[in-house]
Amino acid sequence: MKIKGMILAAGKGTRVRPLTQDLPKPMIPILGKPVMEYLIEHLAKYNVDEIMVNVAHKHWKIENYFDNGSRWGVQIGYSYEGVYDHGEITPQPLGSAGGMRKIQDFGGFFDTTTIVICGDALIDLDIGAAVFEHKAKKAMVSVVTLEVPNSEVGNYGVVETDEDGRIISFQEKPAPEQARSNFASTGIYIFEPEAINLIPQGEVFDIGSQLFPMLVEKGMPFYAQKRFFNWIDIGQVSDYWTVLQRVLRGELPHMQMPGTQVKPGVWVGINTRIDWDNVEISGPVYIDSGVCIEAGAKIAGPAWISHGSHICRDAQVIRSILLNYTRISAGMIFDQTIVSPTYYFDHCSGETYYLGDEGTDLRWGDARGRRCT
């Protein structure tokens, strides 16, 4: 059965700043690979080899990295959402549904069943089983859902179904006391071409808050699927820290650790300089290429040290992430943080600190950490 793919990638990712200051959200790295790369690999595994991506914010970073998709054995096309005005290209996202309609009006891409995925989550969904259920129910649109705690329904679109799984209401981020169910949309949808024709042309139009309520109102064959799979959404910066902790602990079996395992729980990339006789490293830890770790340093996992980073003598990195080219000063301690050359996020407090703030050394670009209490 031929199916196509669509990755929604045009958002600004404002809730995950500062991670998205210099990157579009789908390019946020997970152990050295953009999150969207994992999605493309997963689609390719199920022979979804024609994939459209709508782009806007820093679109060239997605386009330059993935190009035409040939490295993954797929074809990737891009639909830019923006305007050219007075010599400048300005992003103007059309909403998740509006972007799909733009693609359809331009080249008629959606001519068969299409799986639509948000570009900011890690998944291991059995796509074949999901499409089979979609076809068996003769659905126009299916929404893949997962049960979430009642306290978290306000973070998601929530679906209410009848006994056959047909959606009778769709609430976008309801208050817990107003939610009609605790089954959340995962941002994974299966569309038939007829559904695209219901989206207004040339308008900003959203899937969850506009298209789905329209499907309910019109009584279209609109179904929810309750599936059990790993779905890890990067909705905010704290989620990113949690995602990496889970990946490093091996909780996502479909994701393999890169590098070479040099001792239990410790993986290392090429061309590193590590004083193995005088450092303390307890896994799970991934140390990427070009990393320097001086004598007396301590790393306690789960931790990821990205390429080009430098951990000076007697510094400690505990359950933390160092992004590319981060230098940790001698004797500094980072505990449950995400650290870059220009900022660090403290998971314990939920605060982000920038170089130049109290507790940083701007002369060397060295972030000075603090221990979680």
N, C-alpha and C positions, 0 to 999 in steps of 0.2 A: 504494500500500500504506500503510495507516494505521498509524503507530507513535507511541508515547507516549515521554515522557522523564521521567527521575528524576535529580535532582541530590542527592548525599549531602553534607549541609552541617551536621551536628550536632556535629562534633568540636570540641574546645577549641583545637586547634592549638598544643599545648604546645611542640612542637619548633621553632616559628618565633617564640617570644617573643624580644624584646618587641613584635614586629609585631602580635601578637594580644592585647596587654594591653587594648586598648580596642576591638578589632574581632574579629568572627568571621573565621575564616580565609578564607572565600570573598569577603570584602569587602576583602582586601588590594589596594591600588590598583596598577594597571599603567598608567602615563601618564595618570593621572587617572580611570581607570575600574576598578571592582572586577573581579577576575579572573572572578567568576561571570557578569558581564555579557557577557564575550567568549564564554562557554559558551552562554548563552542566545541570543546572536546567531547562533552557529554552528548550534545546534539549529533555530532559526527558518529558516535558509537551506535546510534539508532538510525543511521543512514539519512539523517536530515542534512542534506548537502547543498541546499539553496537557502541562504539566510540573509534577510534584510535587517539593517540596523539603522534606526533613526538617531541622528546626532545633532547637537547644537553647541553646548558649552565645551570649549576647547576641543572641538570635533577632530582637528587634525591629529591629535595625539592618538585617538582611536584608529583613525584611517591609516596613519603612517605605520602603526604597529601591526595591524591585522591585514592591511592591504587587501588583496582579492581573495584571501582565505586559502590559497593553494597549499600552504604549509600544513594545514590541518585536513587536507583532502576535501574541502568544501568550496563553494562559491559564496563570497560575501559582497553584498551591495550596500550602498549608503544613501540615505535620504537626509539632506541637510535642511534644518528648519531655521530659517532666518531670512534677512533681507540684505541687499547690496545697496547702500545709500551713501552718496558723496564719497565714493572710494573706499568705504569701510563695510565689512561684512559684520552684521549685528545678529547674534542669535535671537530667535523668537520662537521658542517651543510652542507647538500646536496642541499640547496635551497628548496623552497616550493614545486616545482614539483618533484625534484629529491628525496625528502623524501617520497613522495607518491609512486613513482616507486619502491623504496626500500621495502616498505611495501607490495606492490603487488607481487614483485618477491619472497619475503620471504614466505608469507602464503596465497596469493590470496584474501585478505580482500575485495577488491573492486569488488564484484560480483553482485552488484545491484546499484540503484541510491543512490548517496552519497552527503550529504550537507557538504561543506568544509567551515570552519570558522576560521579566524585569532583569536588567543587566547588573544587579547589585546583590546577588545572593548565590550561595553555594547549594547545589541540590544533587541528589542521586535518584531522582524520580524514575520509575520504570515507564518510560514514555510510550512504549508499545502497548502496555496494559491500559494506560490512560486513554490512548487513542481508540483502543478496542471498545472500552466502555462507552466512550463518546459516540462511536458509530452504532453500537448496539442500542443505545437509547434514542438514536436519530436526533441528537441534539444539534441546535444551531450554534450554541456556545456552551462550553463547559468550563467550570471554574474548579481548579484543584484546591482543596481546603485541608487544613489541619486544625485539630482542637487545641485551643490555647486556654490558659487560666482566665477566669472571669475578670481578674484584676487587670489583664493586659488587653482586653478587647478594644480599648480606646486607641490602640496603636495600629489597628487593622480595619480593613473592610470586612464586615461580618455578614454571613448569609444565613437565611432561614429557609428551610425546605419542607416540602410535604413528605409523606412516607415513601414516595417513589424517588426522592432526591431532586425533584423539580424545585427551583428557587422561587419562593413566593415573596421574599423581600430581601433587599440588599441595603445594609446600613454602612455608611462610610465613617469609620472611627467613632462609634457611639460611646456615650458614657456608660460605664458598667451597669448602672441601674436601668438604663434604657435599652440595652442590648437584647435582641430577641433570640440570640444563640451565642455560643462561644466557638463556632467554627469560622476560622479566619481564612480569607482569601490569601493564597501564597504568592499572588502575582504571576501565576502560571495559568494560562487560558488556552483553550482549543477552539478555534474559530472555523466556521464554514464561510465561504465567500459571501453568501447572502447577508450575513451580519454586517459586513463592511458597508454594504449599500445603505444601511440604516443610519450611518454616521453623516451628519451634515457636511457639505462641502465647504472648504475654506474657512472653517471656524475652529477656535480653540475648544476642544471637546475631550473630556476625560472618560476613561473606561469605567472606573469604579463609581464615580459620583454622578455620571450622566448617562452613559450608554447602558449600564446594567439596570438602573431603575427603569429606563425606557423599555428594555426587553421584558421586564416584569409587567409593566403597564400594558404592553401590547399582547401579553400572553404568549410570547414566543417560546419554543422548546429550549429552555435555559436551565441547565442542570449543574448541580454541585457533585463533585467526587470527593469522598472521604478516603484519603490514602495515607499509608504509613511510610514515611521516607524522611531522610535528613533534609531539612530546609533551614539554612542559616542566613538570615537577612541582616545586612549591614545597614541598619537604619540610623544609627548614631555612632559617635566615636567609641563609646563604651562597648558597643556591639563588636566593633573591630577587634578590640583587645580580647573579648570573650571568644570570638571566632578563632583567633590565632591560638589561644590557649587550648581550645578543643582540637584543633588540627594537630598541634604539636603532641598532644596526649594520645593521638591515634584514634580519636573517636569517630573519624570519618574514614572508613576503610577504603573508599574509592580514591582517596587522595594519598599518593605516595610521597614519602620524604625525599627531597633531592639530595645530591651530594653522596659521599661515601661514609658509611658507618664505621668510625674508627674505634669505638668502644660502645658498650651497651647504652643506647639512648642518646648518642652524640654523633651527629652527621656533619661533615665538613666539605666545603667546596674546594676548588683548586687554588693553588698559589696563595696560601695563607701563611702567616708568621705567628706562631703560637708557642710560648715557652711552656711546653707540656710538663716539664719536670717541676715547674714552680707556679702553676695555676691550678685552681680548683674548679672543675666543671662537672656539674651533675645534671643529667638529662631529665626530660627530653630537651635537647638544644640543637638548633640548626645554625651553623656558622657558615656564612656565604663566602664566596671567593674574595680574595684581596683584603681579608680582615687581619688586623694586628692585635694581639692580646699580650700584654706585658706581664712580667713576673709579679706574683702576689695578687693578681686579679681573681675574682670569684664570679662565676656565672651559675645561677641556680634556675633550672627550668621549671615550667615550660618557658623557653626563651628563643628568640630569633635575632641573630646578629646579621644585619644586611650587609651587602658587599661594600667594601671600601671603608668600613668602620674601624675605629681605633679605640681600644680600651686600655687606658694607661695603668701603671702599676698601682696595686692595692685598691683599685676601684671594684665596685660590686654591682652586678646587674642581676636582679632577682625577679623572675616571672615577668620579664619586660621585653619590649620590642625596640631594637635600634634600627631606624630606617637608614637608607643609603648615606654613606659618608658622614656618619655621626661620630664625634670624638668625645669620649668621656674622660674628664680630668682625673689625675691621680687622686686616689682616696675617696672619690665621690661614690655615693650610693644611690641607685635607682631601683625602687621596689614597686612593682605593679604599675609600670608606666609605658607609654609609647613615646620614644624620643627621636627627634630629627635634628639636623644641624641648626634649625631656627626656632623650634618650640618643643615642649614636651607636654603630654597629657597624663595627668595623675588619676589613675583609675579609682583610687580610694576617695578622693575629694570630688571627682568629676570635673575638675578645673583644668584649663589649658594655660600654660605659662609660655611666654615668648622671650627670646633673647633680648636683653635690655631691661627686663623686669627684675625685681629683687630676686636674688638667688641664681643669677646667671653671670657668666664671664664673657662679655662681648668681645674682648680683645682677641681671644682664640676661638671663638665660636663654640666654647665648651659649655654644655648645659650642666649646671650643678644641681644634683638631685636631692631628694629628701626621702627618708624611710617612711613607709606606711606604718601607721599605728592603729 
